[in-house]
Amino acid sequence: MENDLLRWFRETLPSHRQVLLGAGDDAAVIKLSEGANLVATTDMLMDGVDFRVGEHDPLQIGHKALAVNLSDLAAMAARPVAALVSLCLPRQGGESLAKALYQGMIPTAAQYDMAIAGGDTNSWDGPLVINVTALGEVQPGSEWRRSGARADDLVFVTGSFGGSILGKHLTFPPRVHEALWLAEHLEVHAAIDVSDGLSLDLARLCEASGLGAALQLEKIPVAEAAMLLSDSRQDGISPLEHALSDGEDFELILAVSPAEAARFVGEHPEWKQRLTEIGRFQETAGLWSIEGDHLKPLQPRGWEHRLDS
Amino acid sequence: MENDLLRWFRETLPSHRQVLLGAGDDAAVIKLSEGANLVATTDMLMDGVDFRVGEHDPLQIGHKALAVNLSDLAAMAARPVAALVSLCLPRQGGESLAKALYQGMIPTAAQYDMAIAGGDTNSWDGPLVINVTALGEVQPGSEWRRSGARADDLVFVTGSFGGSILGKHLTFPPRVHEALWLAEHLEVHAAIDVSDGLSLDLARLCEASGLGAALQLEKIPVAEAAMLLSDSRQDGISPLEHALSDGEDFELILAVSPAEAARFVGEHPEWKQRLTEIGRFQETAGLWSIEGDHLKPLQPRGWEHRLDS
């Protein structure tokens, strides 16, 4: 009744000081830090939609399945604690696929000081489905919500955008370390991670905050991959359009007041390279591009199929 | 960018006093009770394996997806707090299917005082996949583990067993209320829920506790459905064999010392009807049936495809 995969899990999954009871019982028991609130998020990834088994390295698929959830914790400024992993494996080669997926997840979990505390492993005649639930913690009231941006706050982003399909969508580093450091050193009014496209996720943050935003398009950090994609496809979609609408950059958008931003970059000039100011929140709803002294409507674009609830 | 389903979630999901931030942000924020530890479990259910879309009522499928997780919380004596629901919907009719699944889950969540705090809704060209993560809480040290049974403890079970395929597998009540009440009134050394078969799950509890168990087979509560199934199939599998090996009863197995059991039924005679003593744990490993004054080996049987980690 003991089976190979279960034994492999027990031997392979590292222990974690906050996981009092891990894989192998009906549920995991986890101790949060004193006074902390629980932050919980879940994401389901499917073969043929979010990755392709046979084309992509299963270690990278495992990394991605965990990292998309870590990115959600980062967007809340939550410290990762534990993950639960559900797999629906194709019958053919399912066990070795499961091990490879875990071998992709385990180093990523370790990098962000997170346990893999349990899960549910199944097989069927269909394609691979992975669901990861990530559990983190925040001190009460210190989470970054989408709804906290204020008019005249500046729009900051980490990293660069566009062309993630060339590889970053599988290998990206979730901005957990950046978020936890920033949460201690910068007053952030609101945040979201860019899973479905810079303009689309910014529009979601705007809507949650009851605001709009005006962007200086020339300031948007366009990834080299966006330029490569635009060059190679020759389909008339510019690198900037890729940066605005490609999904899966997994960078953060932050809302910060101008005075706080000035103080912060004065004290921490090294962050000038890591946070880019791309625009400003405003009372007028919608997204706009700043063209000289007037605003032009900007249609939010991105990946709309995944409907986070 | 606001879509119908997301709006429907926001309008339909009830609020909960412990959910500080629910569906609609990057993650949920949940406040556990003072000093409590988090209990977390996850289960993935697939069309064609755990239910059949088109054959089974989607409200019942929704109930089942949540209730299998509630059963895991019950097996830990954990109080339910919140659930996260991931759906992978077939493109055809996906939105109305999603609503029906939620309409099955919402009353069940309410019945056990649990929030649906968020999730991830996707569509694809494959069959329906549902993953639910259930989050509960226990006071430190008070969870029921599989590993705590002691030699000479009695084996108790709730309810009756076998034939769940005739309907109970979709409509069963998870034993949450029973577990929470028992945790306050009875010293339970170990517990497990019967998801894969009475004998198989008892064998798992035995293995986790480093023990075996000897059963009085004539005392095992055989469900009426097990008799119906045996009658209708005429395949030579007796009602008792169904009770021992059919999966998805979602009853509890409990280990209780003889003295504590005697005290408990003395003080709470009404529980004589609700808890059945079926045998005894022992140092000798394996499952055994008590036949007169000797023991006969009993092969654990059940559903082995779902490999809980």
Interface residues (C-beta under 8 A of the other chain):
Chain A: M1 E2 N3 L5 L6 F9 L20 L21 A23 G24 D25 D26 A27 A28 V29 I30 K31 L32 N37 L38 V39 A40 T41 T42 D43 M44 M46 G48 V49 D72 L73 A75 M76 A78 A82 L84 V85 S86 L87 C88 A117 G118 G119 D120 T121 N122 S123 W124 D125 G126 P127 V129 N131 T133 A134 L135 G136 V138 P140 E143 R145 R146 S147 A191 I192 D193 L200 A203 R204 E207 A208 P300 E304 H305 R306 L307 D308 S309
Chain B: M1 E2 N3 L5 L6 F9 L20 L21 A23 G24 D25 D26 A27 A28 V29 I30 K31 L32 N37 L38 V39 A40 T41 T42 D43 M44 M46 G48 V49 D72 L73 A75 M76 A78 A82 L84 V85 S86 L87 C88 A117 G118 G119 D120 T121 N122 S123 W124 D125 G126 P127 V129 N131 T133 A134 L135 G136 V138 P140 E143 R145 R146 S147 A191 I192 D193 L200 A203 R204 E207 A208 P300 E304 H305 R306 L307 D308 S309
